[in-house]
Amino acid sequence: MDSIFIRDLRVRGILGVHDWERQQPREILINVTLFTDTRRAAETDDLADCVDYSQTAQKIRALVAPQTAGAGGAERFTVEALAEDIANLCLSQPGVQKVTVRVEKPGAVEGAESVGVEIERP
């Protein structure tokens, strides 16, 4: 299977269990690998036959980012829940057969650059 990736998508959102994490949006780092068959797209050279990674990134950003002042997007407590939401969104895109999602919270643990979770869904 072929893969298309979105690497280091930076989105600000509400993610965490501590009160201080829920006060204002913080940076969340998202990596996604979309598994698909790219042969038709390569043959036709037509965007209609491709998995549109730009549109997928926009949908992920809309899912995570605050929609209006005081109202966050997904506002999840755990990286696991947010990763699952993103995986479901990606799997709903035409042509996507499998997805790997990595969600990281930079600076969440003292002494670590980042912490997070990576999941794979068929």
N, CA, C and O atoms as a Tinker XYZ file with bonds, in Angstrom:
   488  protein
     1  N      0.850000   -1.172000    0.000000    73     2
     2  CA     0.000000    0.000000    0.000000    64     1     3
     3  C      0.899000    1.239000    0.000000    63     2     4     5
     4  O      1.963000    1.247000    0.619000    81     3
     5  N      0.465000    2.260000   -0.686000    73     3     6
     6  CA     1.200000    3.523000   -0.748000    64     5     7
     7  C      0.806000    4.395000    0.432000    63     6     8     9
     8  O     -0.187000    4.134000    1.111000    81     7
     9  N      1.593000    5.427000    0.664000    73     7    10
    10  CA     1.265000    6.310000    1.782000    64     9    11
    11  C      1.467000    7.769000    1.408000    63    10    12    13
    12  O      2.335000    8.129000    0.614000    81    11
    13  N      0.637000    8.574000    2.008000    73    11    14
    14  CA     0.700000   10.027000    1.896000    64    13    15
    15  C      0.820000   10.524000    3.323000    63    14    16    17
    16  O      0.129000   10.031000    4.215000    81    15
    17  N      1.695000   11.501000    3.548000    73    15    18
    18  CA     1.875000   11.928000    4.929000    64    17    19
    19  C      1.712000   13.430000    5.096000    63    18    20    21
    20  O      1.964000   14.219000    4.186000    81    19
    21  N      1.281000   13.788000    6.293000    73    19    22
    22  CA     1.238000   15.172000    6.751000    64    21    23
    23  C      2.141000   15.188000    7.970000    63    22    24    25
    24  O      1.849000   14.540000    8.975000    81    23
    25  N      3.226000   15.921000    7.884000    73    23    26
    26  CA     4.233000   15.882000    8.933000    64    25    27
    27  C      4.285000   17.207000    9.700000    63    26    28    29
    28  O      4.326000   18.288000    9.113000    81    27
    29  N      4.283000   17.084000   11.025000    73    27    30
    30  CA     4.457000   18.223000   11.923000    64    29    31
    31  C      3.431000   19.341000   11.706000    63    30    32    33
    32  O      3.787000   20.517000   11.633000    81    31
    33  N      2.162000   18.960000   11.606000    73    31    34
    34  CA     1.075000   19.932000   11.538000    64    33    35
    35  C      0.893000   20.530000   12.932000    63    34    36    37
    36  O      0.564000   19.821000   13.883000    81    35
    37  N      1.105000   21.806000   13.039000    73    35    38
    38  CA     1.010000   22.497000   14.332000    64    37    39
    39  C     -0.352000   23.182000   14.434000    63    38    40    41
    40  O     -0.708000   24.030000   13.616000    81    39
    41  N     -1.101000   22.785000   15.466000    73    39    42
    42  CA    -2.437000   23.332000   15.690000    64    41    43
    43  C     -2.532000   23.723000   17.153000    63    42    44    45
    44  O     -2.001000   23.031000   18.022000    81    43
    45  N     -3.199000   24.813000   17.424000    73    43    46
    46  CA    -3.427000   25.216000   18.814000    64    45    47
    47  C     -4.813000   24.727000   19.213000    63    46    48    49
    48  O     -5.794000   24.937000   18.500000    81    47
    49  N     -4.872000   24.067000   20.376000    73    47    50
    50  CA    -6.145000   23.539000   20.839000    64    49    51
    51  C     -6.099000   23.247000   22.331000    63    50    52    53
    52  O     -5.059000   23.396000   22.973000    81    51
    53  N     -7.212000   22.840000   22.861000    73    51    54
    54  CA    -7.334000   22.480000   24.277000    64    53    55
    55  C     -7.153000   20.968000   24.390000    63    54    56    57
    56  O     -7.937000   20.202000   23.829000    81    55
    57  N     -6.125000   20.545000   25.112000    73    55    58
    58  CA    -5.848000   19.128000   25.277000    64    57    59
    59  C     -5.133000   18.932000   26.609000    63    58    60    61
    60  O     -4.047000   19.470000   26.822000    81    59
    61  N     -5.739000   18.167000   27.494000    73    59    62
    62  CA    -5.106000   17.889000   28.770000    64    61    63
    63  C     -6.113000   17.728000   29.888000    63    62    64    65
    64  O     -7.279000   18.102000   29.758000    81    63
    65  N     -5.643000   17.165000   30.987000    73    63    66
    66  CA    -6.518000   16.902000   32.125000    64    65    67
    67  C     -6.370000   17.937000   33.235000    63    66    68    69
    68  O     -7.253000   18.064000   34.083000    81    67
    69  N     -5.272000   18.672000   33.238000    73    67    70
    70  CA    -5.018000   19.653000   34.294000    64    69    71
    71  C     -5.720000   20.974000   33.988000    63    70    72    73
    72  O     -5.863000   21.359000   32.828000    81    71
    73  N     -6.150000   21.657000   35.034000    73    71    74
    74  CA    -6.836000   22.940000   34.858000    64    73    75
    75  C     -6.017000   23.911000   34.018000    63    74    76    77
    76  O     -6.561000   24.592000   33.148000    81    75
    77  N     -4.702000   23.980000   34.275000    73    75    78
    78  CA    -3.857000   24.925000   33.537000    64    77    79
    79  C     -3.774000   24.583000   32.057000    63    78    80    81
    80  O     -3.508000   25.466000   31.242000    81    79
    81  N     -3.993000   23.325000   31.688000    73    79    82
    82  CA    -3.968000   22.921000   30.281000    64    81    83
    83  C     -5.263000   23.284000   29.563000    63    82    84    85
    84  O     -5.310000   23.327000   28.334000    81    83
    85  N     -6.311000   23.543000   30.338000    73    83    86
    86  CA    -7.624000   23.783000   29.759000    64    85    87
    87  C     -7.987000   25.261000   29.735000    63    86    88    89
    88  O     -9.075000   25.631000   29.295000    81    87
    89  N     -7.073000   26.108000   30.209000    73    87    90
    90  CA    -7.341000   27.542000   30.274000    64    89    91
    91  C     -7.268000   28.221000   28.910000    63    90    92    93
    92  O     -8.099000   29.071000   28.589000    81    91
    93  N     -6.286000   27.849000   28.121000    73    91    94
    94  CA    -6.126000   28.472000   26.801000    64    93    95
    95  C     -5.509000   27.469000   25.833000    63    94    96    97
    96  O     -4.822000   26.537000   26.252000    81    95
    97  N     -5.752000   27.658000   24.551000    73    95    98
    98  CA    -5.201000   26.730000   23.561000    64    97    99
    99  C     -3.670000   26.701000   23.620000    63    98   100   101
   100  O     -3.012000   27.721000   23.822000    81    99
   101  N     -3.136000   25.498000   23.437000    73    99   102
   102  CA    -1.688000   25.285000   23.404000    64   101   103
   103  C     -1.339000   24.533000   22.130000    63   102   104   105
   104  O     -2.199000   23.925000   21.491000    81   103
   105  N     -0.074000   24.586000   21.777000    73   103   106
   106  CA     0.352000   23.905000   20.556000    64   105   107
   107  C      0.246000   22.382000   20.692000    63   106   108   109
   108  O      0.655000   21.792000   21.692000    81   107
   109  N     -0.310000   21.783000   19.662000    73   107   110
   110  CA    -0.402000   20.329000   19.538000    64   109   111
   111  C      0.263000   19.986000   18.206000    63   110   112   113
   112  O      0.001000   20.634000   17.193000    81   111
   113  N      1.108000   18.986000   18.211000    73   111   114
   114  CA     1.825000   18.570000   17.016000    64   113   115
   115  C      1.207000   17.273000   16.499000    63   114   116   117
   116  O      1.076000   16.297000   17.239000    81   115
   117  N      0.828000   17.274000   15.222000    73   115   118
   118  CA     0.113000   16.138000   14.652000    64   117   119
   119  C      0.844000   15.629000   13.415000    63   118   120   121
   120  O      1.232000   16.402000   12.538000    81   119
   121  N      1.023000   14.314000   13.365000    73   119   122
   122  CA     1.586000   13.645000   12.198000    64   121   123
   123  C      0.604000   12.571000   11.767000    63   122   124   125
   124  O      0.087000   11.817000   12.591000    81   123
   125  N      0.354000   12.508000   10.466000    73   123   126
   126  CA    -0.606000   11.562000    9.929000    64   125   127
   127  C     -0.009000   10.875000    8.701000    63   126   128   129
   128  O      0.578000   11.529000    7.839000    81   127
   129  N     -0.160000    9.574000    8.630000    73   127   130
   130  CA     0.173000    8.828000    7.420000    64   129   131
   131  C     -1.111000    8.165000    6.933000    63   130   132   133
   132  O     -1.736000    7.379000    7.645000    81   131
   133  N     -1.484000    8.500000    5.708000    73   131   134
   134  CA    -2.696000    7.982000    5.085000    64   133   135
   135  C     -2.290000    6.896000    4.094000    63   134   136   137
   136  O     -1.517000    7.157000    3.172000    81   135
   137  N     -2.794000    5.707000    4.271000    73   135   138
   138  CA    -2.460000    4.601000    3.380000    64   137   139
   139  C     -3.547000    4.467000    2.321000    63   138   140   141
   140  O     -4.739000    4.433000    2.628000    81   139
   141  N     -3.110000    4.393000    1.071000    73   139   142
   142  CA    -4.025000    4.378000   -0.062000    64   141   143
   143  C     -3.314000    3.756000   -1.262000    63   142   144   145
   144  O     -2.125000    3.443000   -1.196000    81   143
   145  N     -4.032000    3.584000   -2.330000    73   143   146
   146  CA    -3.442000    3.121000   -3.588000    64   145   147
   147  C     -3.337000    4.345000   -4.500000    63   146   148   149
   148  O     -4.357000    4.908000   -4.898000    81   147
   149  N     -2.131000    4.754000   -4.829000    73   147   150
   150  CA    -1.925000    5.970000   -5.625000    64   149   151
   151  C     -1.818000    5.702000   -7.132000    63   150   152   153
   152  O     -1.609000    6.639000   -7.901000    81   151
   153  N     -1.956000    4.460000   -7.563000    73   151   154
   154  CA    -1.749000    4.145000   -8.984000    64   153   155
   155  C     -2.703000    4.890000   -9.909000    63   154   156   157
   156  O     -2.276000    5.404000  -10.943000    81   155
   157  N     -3.958000    4.957000   -9.568000    73   155   158
   158  CA    -4.929000    5.677000  -10.426000    64   157   159
   159  C     -4.556000    7.150000  -10.518000    63   158   160   161
   160  O     -4.585000    7.731000  -11.603000    81   159
   161  N     -4.211000    7.752000   -9.403000    73   159   162
   162  CA    -3.811000    9.164000   -9.401000    64   161   163
   163  C     -2.563000    9.376000  -10.256000    63   162   164   165
   164  O     -2.453000   10.377000  -10.963000    81   163
   165  N     -1.639000    8.447000  -10.191000    73   163   166
   166  CA    -0.419000    8.556000  -10.988000    64   165   167
   167  C     -0.722000    8.423000  -12.485000    63   166   168   169
   168  O     -0.116000    9.104000  -13.312000    81   167
   169  N     -1.664000    7.540000  -12.821000    73   167   170
   170  CA    -2.060000    7.354000  -14.223000    64   169   171
   171  C     -2.728000    8.591000  -14.798000    63   170   172   173
   172  O     -2.376000    9.046000  -15.886000    81   171
   173  N     -3.689000    9.131000  -14.070000    73   171   174
   174  CA    -4.507000   10.234000  -14.591000    64   173   175
   175  C     -3.888000   11.601000  -14.348000    63   174   176   177
   176  O     -4.179000   12.556000  -15.069000    81   175
   177  N     -3.034000   11.698000  -13.334000    73   175   178
   178  CA    -2.447000   12.990000  -12.940000    64   177   179
   179  C     -3.548000   14.011000  -12.643000    63   178   180   181
   180  O     -3.434000   15.193000  -12.968000    81   179
   181  N     -4.615000   13.513000  -12.016000    73   179   182
   182  CA    -5.798000   14.323000  -11.745000    64   181   183
   183  C     -6.054000   14.345000  -10.236000    63   182   184   185
   184  O     -6.116000   13.296000   -9.595000    81   183
   185  N     -6.201000   15.538000   -9.681000    73   183   186
   186  CA    -6.438000   15.687000   -8.244000    64   185   187
   187  C     -7.681000   14.923000   -7.783000    63   186   188   189
   188  O     -7.744000   14.467000   -6.642000    81   187
   189  N     -8.654000   14.786000   -8.657000    73   187   190
   190  CA    -9.889000   14.066000   -8.304000    64   189   191
   191  C     -9.613000   12.602000   -7.949000    63   190   192   193
   192  O    -10.416000   11.969000   -7.265000    81   191
   193  N     -8.490000   12.067000   -8.409000    73   191   194
   194  CA    -8.132000   10.681000   -8.127000    64   193   195
   195  C     -7.140000   10.555000   -6.980000    63   194   196   197
   196  O     -6.653000    9.461000   -6.695000    81   195
   197  N     -6.842000   11.654000   -6.331000    73   195   198
   198  CA    -5.861000   11.687000   -5.233000    64   197   199
   199  C     -6.564000   11.804000   -3.883000    63   198   200   201
   200  O     -7.706000   12.254000   -3.797000    81   199
   201  N     -5.867000   11.395000   -2.846000    73   199   202
   202  CA    -6.278000   11.756000   -1.494000    64   201   203
   203  C     -5.780000   13.187000   -1.303000    63   202   204   205
   204  O     -4.580000   13.445000   -1.397000    81   203
   205  N     -6.676000   14.093000   -1.043000    73   203   206
   206  CA    -6.334000   15.513000   -0.956000    64   205   207
   207  C     -5.764000   15.822000    0.434000    63   206   208   209
   208  O     -6.510000   16.035000    1.389000    81   207
   209  N     -4.429000   15.841000    0.529000    73   207   210
   210  CA    -3.794000   16.060000    1.826000    64   209   211
   211  C     -4.008000   17.473000    2.342000    63   210   212   213
   212  O     -4.031000   17.691000    3.553000    81   211
   213  N     -4.163000   18.434000    1.443000    73   211   214
   214  CA    -4.423000   19.807000    1.884000    64   213   215
   215  C     -5.788000   19.899000    2.569000    63   214   216   217
   216  O     -5.919000   20.498000    3.636000    81   215
   217  N     -6.796000   19.301000    1.945000    73   215   218
   218  CA    -8.141000   19.286000    2.524000    64   217   219
   219  C     -8.160000   18.502000    3.839000    63   218   220   221
   220  O     -8.824000   18.900000    4.796000    81   219
   221  N     -7.435000   17.397000    3.876000    73   219   222
   222  CA    -7.372000   16.591000    5.096000    64   221   223
   223  C     -6.738000   17.398000    6.229000    63   222   224   225
   224  O     -7.232000   17.376000    7.356000    81   223
   225  N     -5.654000   18.104000    5.939000    73   223   226
   226  CA    -5.002000   18.942000    6.957000    64   225   227
   227  C     -5.952000   20.033000    7.458000    63   226   228   229
   228  O     -5.992000   20.321000    8.654000    81   227
   229  N     -6.707000   20.634000    6.554000    73   227   230
   230  CA    -7.679000   21.666000    6.955000    64   229   231
   231  C     -8.750000   21.082000    7.875000    63   230   232   233
   232  O     -9.154000   21.718000    8.849000    81   231
   233  N     -9.206000   19.873000    7.563000    73   231   234
   234  CA   -10.224000   19.225000    8.396000    64   233   235
   235  C     -9.665000   18.879000    9.779000    63   234   236   237
   236  O    -10.363000   19.014000   10.784000    81   235
   237  N     -8.428000   18.442000    9.828000    73   235   238
   238  CA    -7.793000   18.152000   11.124000    64   237   239
   239  C     -7.682000   19.441000   11.928000    63   238   240   241
   240  O     -8.013000   19.470000   13.114000    81   239
   241  N     -7.218000   20.500000   11.282000    73   239   242
   242  CA    -7.086000   21.801000   11.961000    64   241   243
   243  C     -8.442000   22.263000   12.502000    63   242   244   245
   244  O     -8.527000   22.749000   13.630000    81   243
   245  N     -9.491000   22.114000   11.708000    73   243   246
   246  CA   -10.828000   22.526000   12.146000    64   245   247
   247  C    -11.323000   21.675000   13.315000    63   246   248   249
   248  O    -12.008000   22.178000   14.206000    81   247
   249  N    -10.980000   20.398000   13.312000    73   247   250
   250  CA   -11.370000   19.510000   14.411000    64   249   251
   251  C    -10.716000   19.920000   15.722000    63   250   252   253
   252  O    -11.356000   19.903000   16.774000    81   251
   253  N     -9.444000   20.287000   15.661000    73   251   254
   254  CA    -8.654000   20.533000   16.865000    64   253   255
   255  C     -8.733000   21.970000   17.348000    63   254   256   257
   256  O     -8.837000   22.216000   18.550000    81   255
   257  N     -8.683000   22.918000   16.429000    73   255   258
   258  CA    -8.550000   24.335000   16.786000    64   257   259
   259  C     -9.840000   24.890000   17.380000    63   258   260   261
   260  O    -10.934000   24.440000   17.041000    81   259
   261  N     -9.701000   25.874000   18.269000    73   259   262
   262  CA   -10.893000   26.532000   18.826000    64   261   263
   263  C    -11.739000   27.146000   17.711000    63   262   264   265
   264  O    -11.212000   27.763000   16.785000    81   263
   265  N    -13.037000   26.970000   17.811000    73   263   266
   266  CA   -13.946000   27.484000   16.785000    64   265   267
   267  C    -14.303000   28.946000   17.029000    63   266   268   269
   268  O    -14.345000   29.744000   16.093000    81   267
   269  N    -14.559000   29.293000   18.284000    73   267   270
   270  CA   -14.895000   30.672000   18.654000    64   269   271
   271  C    -14.257000   30.944000   20.004000    63   270   272   273
   272  O    -13.808000   30.023000   20.686000    81   271
   273  N    -14.220000   32.192000   20.378000    73   271   274
   274  CA   -13.629000   32.552000   21.667000    64   273   275
   275  C    -14.321000   31.788000   22.784000    63   274   276   277
   276  O    -15.543000   31.841000   22.921000    81   275
   277  N    -13.535000   31.082000   23.575000    73   275   278
   278  CA   -14.077000   30.357000   24.715000    64   277   279
   279  C    -14.612000   28.975000   24.382000    63   278   280   281
   280  O    -14.959000   28.213000   25.284000    81   279
   281  N    -14.684000   28.642000   23.093000    73   279   282
   282  CA   -15.191000   27.320000   22.715000    64   281   283
   283  C    -14.153000   26.619000   21.852000    63   282   284   285
   284  O    -13.951000   26.979000   20.692000    81   283
   285  N    -13.501000   25.623000   22.420000    73   283   286
   286  CA   -12.468000   24.910000   21.686000    64   285   287
   287  C    -13.060000   23.959000   20.677000    63   286   288   289
   288  O    -14.258000   23.677000   20.692000    81   287
   289  N    -12.210000   23.469000   19.801000    73   287   290
   290  CA   -12.633000   22.475000   18.826000    64   289   291
   291  C    -12.971000   21.189000   19.563000    63   290   292   293
   292  O    -14.005000   21.096000   20.225000    81   291
   293  N    -12.098000   20.201000   19.445000    73   291   294
   294  CA   -12.355000   18.903000   20.069000    64   293   295
   295  C    -12.309000   18.986000   21.600000    63   294   296   297
   296  O    -13.063000   18.287000   22.276000    81   295
   297  N    -11.443000   19.824000   22.145000    73   295   298
   298  CA   -11.285000   19.964000   23.603000    64   297   299
   299  C    -11.263000   18.611000   24.304000    63   298   300   301
   300  O    -12.083000   18.347000   25.182000    81   299
   301  N    -10.342000   17.775000   23.922000    73   299   302
   302  CA   -10.226000   16.445000   24.507000    64   301   303
   303  C     -9.328000   16.483000   25.737000    63   302   304   305
   304  O     -8.467000   17.354000   25.859000    81   303
   305  N     -9.532000   15.541000   26.638000    73   303   306
   306  CA    -8.705000   15.430000   27.835000    64   305   307
   307  C     -7.429000   14.651000   27.559000    63   306   308   309
   308  O     -6.381000   14.962000   28.124000    81   307
   309  N     -7.503000   13.638000   26.691000    73   307   310
   310  CA    -6.336000   12.781000   26.473000    64   309   311
   311  C     -5.877000   12.811000   25.013000    63   310   312   313
   312  O     -6.664000   13.028000   24.092000    81   311
   313  N     -4.574000   12.585000   24.839000    73   311   314
   314  CA    -4.032000   12.493000   23.480000    64   313   315
   315  C     -4.614000   11.262000   22.777000    63   314   316   317
   316  O     -4.785000   11.267000   21.558000    81   315
   317  N     -4.913000   10.222000   23.536000    73   315   318
   318  CA    -5.499000    9.016000   22.958000    64   317   319
   319  C     -6.848000    9.320000   22.299000    63   318   320   321
   320  O     -7.114000    8.866000   21.187000    81   319
   321  N     -7.689000   10.082000   22.981000    73   319   322
   322  CA    -9.007000   10.420000   22.437000    64   321   323
   323  C     -8.879000   11.308000   21.207000    63   322   324   325
   324  O     -9.593000   11.112000   20.224000    81   323
   325  N     -7.978000   12.281000   21.254000    73   323   326
   326  CA    -7.795000   13.154000   20.097000    64   325   327
   327  C     -7.246000   12.374000   18.914000    63   326   328   329
   328  O     -7.686000   12.580000   17.783000    81   327
   329  N     -6.298000   11.486000   19.154000    73   327   330
   330  CA    -5.749000   10.665000   18.070000    64   329   331
   331  C     -6.847000    9.816000   17.426000    63   330   332   333
   332  O     -6.881000    9.667000   16.204000    81   331
   333  N     -7.729000    9.271000   18.232000    73   331   334
   334  CA    -8.845000    8.457000   17.703000    64   333   335
   335  C     -9.780000    9.313000   16.856000    63   334   336   337
   336  O    -10.217000    8.880000   15.790000    81   335
   337  N    -10.092000   10.525000   17.320000    73   335   338
   338  CA   -10.931000   11.448000   16.542000    64   337   339
   339  C    -10.300000   11.741000   15.182000    63   338   340   341
   340  O    -10.979000   11.721000   14.155000    81   339
   341  N     -9.000000   12.011000   15.186000    73   339   342
   342  CA    -8.293000   12.329000   13.945000    64   341   343
   343  C     -8.264000   11.108000   13.021000    63   342   344   345
   344  O     -8.452000   11.240000   11.811000    81   343
   345  N     -8.030000    9.932000   13.587000    73   343   346
   346  CA    -8.022000    8.705000   12.780000    64   345   347
   347  C     -9.380000    8.497000   12.101000    63   346   348   349
   348  O     -9.436000    8.179000   10.913000    81   347
   349  N    -10.453000    8.673000   12.839000    73   347   350
   350  CA   -11.792000    8.516000   12.268000    64   349   351
   351  C    -12.045000    9.516000   11.154000    63   350   352   353
   352  O    -12.626000    9.173000   10.124000    81   351
   353  N    -11.611000   10.752000   11.359000    73   351   354
   354  CA   -11.753000   11.778000   10.334000    64   353   355
   355  C    -10.994000   11.365000    9.066000    63   354   356   357
   356  O    -11.529000   11.459000    7.962000    81   355
   357  N     -9.763000   10.915000    9.229000    73   355   358
   358  CA    -8.940000   10.517000    8.080000    64   357   359
   359  C     -9.534000    9.327000    7.339000    63   358   360   361
   360  O     -9.528000    9.287000    6.108000    81   359
   361  N    -10.042000    8.365000    8.088000    73   359   362
   362  CA   -10.625000    7.174000    7.461000    64   361   363
   363  C    -11.916000    7.480000    6.706000    63   362   364   365
   364  O    -12.353000    6.688000    5.871000    81   363
   365  N    -12.520000    8.622000    6.999000    73   363   366
   366  CA   -13.734000    9.017000    6.273000    64   365   367
   367  C    -13.401000    9.669000    4.928000    63   366   368   369
   368  O    -14.303000    9.923000    4.130000    81   367
   369  N    -12.122000    9.944000    4.667000    73   367   370
   370  CA   -11.714000   10.550000    3.402000    64   369   371
   371  C    -11.713000    9.479000    2.309000    63   370   372   373
   372  O    -11.233000    8.368000    2.533000    81   371
   373  N    -12.243000    9.803000    1.136000    73   371   374
   374  CA   -12.276000    8.822000    0.041000    64   373   375
   375  C    -10.870000    8.304000   -0.284000    63   374   376   377
   376  O     -9.921000    9.076000   -0.414000    81   375
   377  N    -10.765000    6.985000   -0.411000    73   375   378
   378  CA    -9.515000    6.362000   -0.808000    64   377   379
   379  C     -8.595000    5.969000    0.329000    63   378   380   381
   380  O     -7.659000    5.197000    0.118000    81   379
   381  N     -8.834000    6.476000    1.529000    73   379   382
   382  CA    -7.964000    6.149000    2.660000    64   381   383
   383  C     -8.377000    4.791000    3.216000    63   382   384   385
   384  O     -9.522000    4.600000    3.626000    81   383
   385  N     -7.433000    3.846000    3.225000    73   383   386
   386  CA    -7.714000    2.486000    3.662000    64   385   387
   387  C     -7.203000    2.198000    5.071000    63   386   388   389
   388  O     -7.702000    1.302000    5.753000    81   387
   389  N     -6.213000    2.958000    5.493000    73   387   390
   390  CA    -5.609000    2.774000    6.813000    64   389   391
   391  C     -4.939000    4.084000    7.173000    63   390   392   393
   392  O     -4.596000    4.875000    6.293000    81   391
   393  N     -4.749000    4.319000    8.476000    73   391   394
   394  CA    -4.121000    5.568000    8.904000    64   393   395
   395  C     -3.259000    5.336000   10.140000    63   394   396   397
   396  O     -3.585000    4.517000   10.999000    81   395
   397  N     -2.172000    6.061000   10.211000    73   395   398
   398  CA    -1.366000    6.150000   11.426000    64   397   399
   399  C     -1.423000    7.601000   11.872000    63   398   400   401
   400  O     -1.177000    8.514000   11.083000    81   399
   401  N     -1.747000    7.807000   13.139000    73   399   402
   402  CA    -1.865000    9.163000   13.689000    64   401   403
   403  C     -0.962000    9.273000   14.909000    63   402   404   405
   404  O     -0.981000    8.415000   15.792000    81   403
   405  N     -0.176000   10.336000   14.945000    73   403   406
   406  CA     0.677000   10.635000   16.090000    64   405   407
   407  C      0.296000   12.018000   16.603000    63   406   408   409
   408  O      0.322000   12.992000   15.850000    81   407
   409  N     -0.057000   12.106000   17.874000    73   407   410
   410  CA    -0.418000   13.368000   18.511000    64   409   411
   411  C      0.577000   13.620000   19.634000    63   410   412   413
   412  O      0.797000   12.758000   20.485000    81   411
   413  N      1.177000   14.807000   19.632000    73   411   414
   414  CA     2.173000   15.157000   20.641000    64   413   415
   415  C      1.803000   16.467000   21.328000    63   414   416   417
   416  O      1.208000   17.367000   20.736000    81   415
   417  N      2.180000   16.533000   22.605000    73   415   418
   418  CA     2.025000   17.758000   23.395000    64   417   419
   419  C      3.427000   18.263000   23.755000    63   418   420   421
   420  O      4.013000   17.818000   24.742000    81   419
   421  N      3.957000   19.183000   22.960000    73   419   422
   422  CA     5.278000   19.727000   23.271000    64   421   423
   423  C      5.286000   20.417000   24.638000    63   422   424   425
   424  O      4.366000   21.163000   24.976000    81   423
   425  N      6.336000   20.156000   25.414000    73   423   426
   426  CA     6.505000   20.820000   26.701000    64   425   427
   427  C      5.584000   20.350000   27.811000    63   426   428   429
   428  O      5.529000   20.986000   28.864000    81   427
   429  N      4.861000   19.261000   27.613000    73   427   430
   430  CA     3.896000   18.814000   28.625000    64   429   431
   431  C      4.563000   18.171000   29.837000    63   430   432   433
   432  O      4.007000   18.176000   30.935000    81   431
   433  N      5.752000   17.620000   29.633000    73   431   434
   434  CA     6.475000   16.978000   30.728000    64   433   435
   435  C      7.837000   17.648000   30.848000    63   434   436   437
   436  O      8.587000   17.756000   29.878000    81   435
   437  N      8.130000   18.089000   32.049000    73   435   438
   438  CA     9.401000   18.766000   32.293000    64   437   439
   439  C     10.570000   17.854000   31.906000    63   438   440   441
   440  O     10.620000   16.685000   32.290000    81   439
   441  N     11.492000   18.407000   31.149000    73   439   442
   442  CA    12.666000   17.666000   30.728000    64   441   443
   443  C     12.490000   16.891000   29.425000    63   442   444   445
   444  O     13.458000   16.355000   28.886000    81   443
   445  N     11.269000   16.830000   28.921000    73   443   446
   446  CA    11.007000   16.140000   27.646000    64   445   447
   447  C     10.571000   17.166000   26.611000    63   446   448   449
   448  O      9.777000   18.060000   26.905000    81   447
   449  N     11.089000   17.033000   25.412000    73   447   450
   450  CA    10.677000   17.946000   24.350000    64   449   451
   451  C      9.190000   17.792000   24.040000    63   450   452   453
   452  O      8.492000   18.767000   23.763000    81   451
   453  N      8.721000   16.538000   24.093000    73   451   454
   454  CA     7.332000   16.281000   23.734000    64   453   455
   455  C      6.914000   14.924000   24.296000    63   454   456   457
   456  O      7.749000   14.054000   24.545000    81   455
   457  N      5.617000   14.761000   24.489000    73   455   458
   458  CA     5.031000   13.474000   24.845000    64   457   459
   459  C      3.795000   13.276000   23.965000    63   458   460   461
   460  O      3.219000   14.242000   23.464000    81   459
   461  N      3.398000   12.031000   23.784000    73   459   462
   462  CA     2.226000   11.815000   22.955000    64   461   463
   463  C      1.894000   10.357000   22.764000    63   462   464   465
   464  O      2.325000    9.491000   23.526000    81   463
   465  N      1.123000   10.107000   21.735000    73   463   466
   466  CA     0.669000    8.755000   21.422000    64   465   467
   467  C      0.633000    8.594000   19.901000    63   466   468   469
   468  O      0.416000    9.554000   19.163000    81   467
   469  N      0.850000    7.364000   19.459000    73   467   470
   470  CA     0.725000    7.037000   18.041000    64   469   471
   471  C     -0.187000    5.834000   17.916000    63   470   472   473
   472  O      0.004000    4.825000   18.595000    81   471
   473  N     -1.186000    5.945000   17.042000    73   471   474
   474  CA    -2.122000    4.838000   16.836000    64   473   475
   475  C     -2.187000    4.505000   15.343000    63   474   476   477
   476  O     -1.861000    5.328000   14.487000    81   475
   477  N     -2.613000    3.287000   15.065000    73   475   478
   478  CA    -2.815000    2.847000   13.692000    64   477   479
   479  C     -4.196000    2.208000   13.622000    63   478   480   481
   480  O     -4.551000    1.362000   14.443000    81   479
   481  N     -4.962000    2.629000   12.630000    73   479   482
   482  CA    -6.313000    2.100000   12.474000    64   481   483
   483  C     -6.540000    1.647000   11.040000    63   482   484   485
   484  O     -6.152000    2.341000   10.100000    81   483
   485  N     -7.173000    0.474000   10.865000    73   483   486
   486  CA    -7.475000   -0.010000    9.499000    64   485   487
   487  C     -8.705000    0.700000    8.930000    63   486   488
   488  O     -9.108000    0.426000    7.799000    81   487
